[in-house]
Amino acid sequence: MNLEKVLSRKFEAIEHPLVARDCMLYALGIGIGEAPHDPAQLQFAYEDGLKVFPSMVNVISHPGGWVKDPALEIDWVRLLHGEQAFEMHQPLEVGKTYVGSFRVTRVVDKGPGKGVMLYQEKQLHEQDTQRLVSTVTSTYVLRGDGGSGGTTNEAPAPHPIPERPADARCSIPTLGRAALLYRLSGDYNPIHADPALARKAGFEQPILHGLCTLGVATRAVLQTWCDNDPARLRSLRLRFSSPVYPGETIVTEFWRDGSTISFVARVAERDVVVLNNGRADIA
């Protein structure tokens, strides 16, 4: 990795008109609609009074695969998506156009052979009013770039999970076609669709997108703690621990401390933690 070029990279602002079809397609991609007569799900999947599911802020105005630019000298083939977070300042609304601005905020070098943590931030503003709608942060783990240098040696500590028994659980099955459906929201990485390429990448079969798993966990938070009201979700953050295979059931365990909800998600079929150090803040 060329640290100087990564830090000096300029990103163009990206306009994103939010149309009803895209919002409904995103909702279907994270499994909403499995109960098509349930008003709690229909509010995100039917155009009459349509609401935008909050975790959609993660996929709009995305800068794409910028890490593949040869000038940056990033070993992008070994990249992992380590963490994701979003904060809602205003709800997304169908019919509005949003503008995303993107920047690299810090780089933590763990040393040769240990990789680099690259932290990014996206801010979404309403085009007409310039109001800040959401702040989205993500962390890439660049496994092949340790020793390239960084801006700091301190990585933010993960949110701690309470050691007491969980206060609640929510089980949500995923569809066998979930990855094929979710990729239509913009992430066309072939390891989510092509069995041969997935095996080449070290997976038994195509895997579910990490941000799709995040969407399912967000559903669990709304269902368990927010009476399915998206306006009550203020923020959510988590770490990706392991991939999910489409068709598996995601079980999210929760610990509540006031307005703070801690959570961990695992797949029931393999008893493997797939999301860890989760935190949601609710109204």
C-alpha positions as a printed Julia matrix, in Angstrom:
283×3 Matrix{Float64}:
   0.0     0.0    0.0
   1.17    3.51  -0.83
   0.12    5.37   2.32
   0.72    8.86   0.92
  -1.5     8.25  -2.1
  -4.23    6.61  -0.02
  -4.37    9.59   2.36
  -4.3    12.17  -0.44
  -6.95   10.48  -2.57
  -9.88   12.74  -3.43
 -13.34   11.27  -3.85
 -16.01   12.84  -6.02
 -19.36   13.5   -4.37
 -21.91   10.94  -5.55
 -25.56   11.84  -6.15
 -28.12    9.1   -5.52
 -31.82    9.59  -6.32
 -33.79    7.32  -3.98
 -36.56    5.67  -5.99
 -39.24    3.37  -4.62
 -38.18    0.36  -6.68
 -34.64    0.39  -5.28
 -35.91    0.73  -1.7
 -38.28   -2.21  -2.1
 -35.59   -4.3   -3.79
 -33.17   -3.63  -0.92
 -35.83   -4.65   1.61
 -36.53   -7.89  -0.25
 -32.77   -8.54  -0.4
 -32.47   -8.6    3.41
 -35.43  -10.98   3.66
 -38.31   -8.59   4.27
 -41.5    -9.91   2.7
 -41.27  -13.46   4.04
 -44.53  -12.58   5.82
 -46.19  -10.62   2.99
 -49.37   -9.85   4.95
 -47.52   -8.43   7.97
 -47.82   -4.59   8.04
 -44.46   -4.4    9.84
 -42.78   -5.89   6.75
 -45.11   -4.45   4.13
 -44.18   -0.88   5.14
 -40.78   -1.46   3.49
 -41.95   -3.51   0.5
 -45.11   -1.8   -0.82
 -45.19    1.61  -2.47
 -48.29    2.9   -0.64
 -46.79    4.77   2.32
 -43.38    3.22   1.64
 -40.68    3.7    4.3
 -36.97    3.24   3.65
 -35.28    0.57   5.74
 -32.59    2.43   7.74
 -29.6     0.2    6.93
 -29.98    1.13   3.26
 -27.71    4.1    4.08
 -24.83    1.63   3.77
 -25.34    0.99   0.06
 -26.35    4.32  -1.47
 -23.77    6.77  -2.86
 -21.08    4.11  -2.52
 -17.67    4.94  -4.07
 -17.22    1.44  -5.5
 -14.01   -0.57  -5.66
 -11.6     2.34  -5.35
  -9.04    0.16  -3.51
  -8.36   -1.61  -6.82
  -6.63    1.48  -8.27
  -3.09    0.26  -9.11
  -1.64    3.62  -8.06
  -2.59    2.89  -4.44
  -0.59   -0.39  -4.45
  -3.14   -2.08  -2.17
  -3.19   -5.88  -2.07
  -6.97   -5.73  -2.51
  -7.33   -9.47  -3.2
  -6.63  -10.14   0.5
  -8.96   -7.39   1.74
 -11.61   -8.21   4.36
 -14.54   -6.06   5.47
 -13.93   -5.87   9.21
 -16.42   -3.42  10.7
 -19.43   -1.33   9.75
 -21.45    1.36  11.52
 -24.12    3.89  10.68
 -25.76    6.76  12.53
 -29.15    8.14  11.5
 -29.53   11.92  11.84
 -32.68   12.01   9.69
 -34.68    9.19   8.09
 -34.18    8.47   4.4
 -37.18    9.38   2.26
 -38.33    8.0   -1.08
 -38.18   10.53  -3.89
 -35.32   12.6   -2.49
 -31.81   12.8   -3.89
 -28.87   12.31  -1.55
 -25.24   13.29  -1.98
 -22.51   11.13  -0.48
 -19.09   12.5    0.44
 -16.35   10.0    1.24
 -12.95   10.13   2.96
 -10.3     7.96   4.6
 -10.13    8.94   8.27
  -7.25    6.89   9.67
  -4.88    4.02   8.93
  -3.57    1.69  11.64
  -0.5    -0.35  10.67
  -0.13   -3.52  12.75
   3.28   -4.3   11.29
   4.77   -6.59   8.61
   2.7    -9.74   8.18
  -0.04   -8.42  10.48
  -1.98   -6.18   8.12
  -3.44   -2.69   8.08
  -6.77   -1.33   9.36
  -8.14    1.29   6.97
 -11.0     3.44   8.33
 -13.45    5.25   6.03
 -16.36    7.64   6.49
 -19.29    8.52   4.25
 -21.65   11.4    4.98
 -25.02   11.58   3.29
 -26.72   14.94   2.82
 -30.06   15.84   1.27
 -29.3    17.49  -2.04
 -31.94   20.22  -1.69
 -31.53   21.21   1.97
 -27.93   20.1    2.59
 -29.14   18.5    5.84
 -26.89   15.74   7.16
 -28.93   12.53   7.05
 -26.47    9.79   7.99
 -22.85    9.13   8.87
 -21.56    5.74   7.76
 -18.19    4.3    8.74
 -16.46    1.13   7.63
 -13.18   -0.62   8.32
 -11.21   -2.62   5.79
  -8.62   -5.14   6.97
  -5.79   -5.1    4.43
  -4.13   -8.38   5.31
  -1.33   -8.04   2.75
  -0.25   -4.47   3.51
   1.26   -4.61   7.0
   4.41   -2.51   7.32
   3.2     0.17   4.91
   2.83    2.78   7.63
  -0.18    4.42   9.25
  -1.55    7.58  10.8
  -1.76    6.13  14.31
  -1.0     2.97  16.27
  -4.27    3.11  18.19
  -7.31    1.26  16.88
 -10.72    2.05  18.43
 -11.72   -0.55  21.0
 -14.66   -2.79  20.02
 -17.92   -2.45  21.9
 -17.84   -4.92  24.84
 -20.54   -7.56  25.14
 -21.97   -8.08  28.67
 -21.01  -11.35  30.36
 -24.49  -11.99  31.79
 -27.07  -14.19  30.03
 -28.79  -12.58  27.06
 -31.97  -10.61  27.68
 -33.62  -11.61  24.38
 -33.1   -13.54  21.15
 -34.44  -13.15  17.63
 -34.22  -15.85  14.96
 -34.52  -14.89  11.27
 -34.03  -17.41   8.42
 -32.35  -16.35   5.19
 -33.44  -17.51   1.75
 -31.38  -19.78  -0.45
 -31.53  -17.08  -3.13
 -30.72  -14.25  -0.7
 -27.28  -13.41  -2.14
 -28.57  -13.4   -5.73
 -31.31  -11.0   -4.7
 -29.24   -8.74  -2.45
 -26.5    -8.25  -5.07
 -29.03   -6.31  -7.17
 -28.61   -3.47  -4.66
 -25.15   -2.85  -6.07
 -22.54   -5.36  -4.85
 -21.82   -7.68  -7.78
 -18.77   -9.44  -6.32
 -18.95  -12.89  -8.01
 -18.15  -14.81  -4.8
 -21.79  -14.16  -3.89
 -23.1   -15.83  -7.06
 -20.53  -18.04  -8.81
 -19.89  -21.41  -7.07
 -16.56  -21.96  -8.81
 -15.2   -18.54  -7.86
 -16.51  -18.91  -4.32
 -14.6   -22.19  -3.94
 -11.49  -20.55  -5.36
 -11.82  -17.89  -2.66
 -11.95  -20.62   0.0
 -15.7   -20.97   0.58
 -17.83  -24.08   0.2
 -20.37  -22.14  -1.85
 -21.32  -18.51  -2.59
 -21.59  -16.53   0.64
 -24.04  -13.89   1.77
 -22.87  -10.28   1.62
 -21.69   -8.98   4.96
 -23.92   -5.93   4.6
 -26.86   -8.24   3.97
 -26.12   -9.99   7.28
 -25.98   -6.53   8.87
 -29.41   -5.81   7.37
 -30.83   -8.97   8.92
 -29.41   -7.98  12.32
 -30.96   -4.54  11.91
 -34.29   -6.23  11.25
 -33.85   -8.16  14.49
 -33.17   -4.94  16.42
 -36.27   -3.21  15.01
 -38.45   -6.26  15.61
 -37.25   -6.92  19.17
 -36.73   -3.42  20.58
 -38.36   -0.79  18.34
 -41.85   -2.18  17.62
 -40.74   -2.24  13.98
 -40.58    1.58  13.91
 -37.45    2.55  11.89
 -37.48    6.09  13.31
 -36.5     4.7   16.72
 -33.13    3.38  15.54
 -30.44    6.0   16.14
 -27.27    4.07  15.31
 -25.83    0.6   14.84
 -22.28   -0.77  14.73
 -20.74   -4.23  14.57
 -17.8    -6.41  13.59
 -17.94   -9.1   10.92
 -16.67  -12.41  12.3
 -17.58  -15.11   9.78
 -19.6   -15.43   6.55
 -23.16  -16.67   6.3
 -24.28  -19.16   3.65
 -27.62  -18.32   2.03
 -30.39  -20.41   3.57
 -28.9   -20.38   7.07
 -30.77  -19.01  10.09
 -29.3   -15.99  11.86
 -29.94  -15.92  15.61
 -29.24  -12.57  17.27
 -28.76  -12.41  21.05
 -29.36   -9.09  22.84
 -28.37   -7.37  26.08
 -30.2    -4.16  26.95
 -28.79   -1.36  29.12
 -31.17    1.57  28.9
 -31.2     2.85  25.33
 -28.1     0.82  24.42
 -28.59   -2.63  22.91
 -25.55   -4.92  22.7
 -25.75   -7.91  20.4
 -24.03  -10.93  18.87
 -25.34  -12.94  15.91
 -24.6   -16.55  15.03
 -25.87  -19.07  12.5
 -27.97  -21.78  14.09
 -26.93  -24.55  11.71
 -23.19  -24.3   12.46
 -23.25  -22.46  15.82
 -20.72  -19.95  14.44
 -20.61  -16.29  15.46
 -21.0   -14.18  12.32
 -21.45  -10.71  13.86
 -19.78   -9.62  17.07
 -19.36   -6.58  19.32
 -22.69   -5.22  18.08
 -24.24   -2.08  19.51
 -27.49   -0.33  18.62
 -28.78    2.87  20.17
 -32.54    3.33  20.17
 -35.01    6.04  21.08
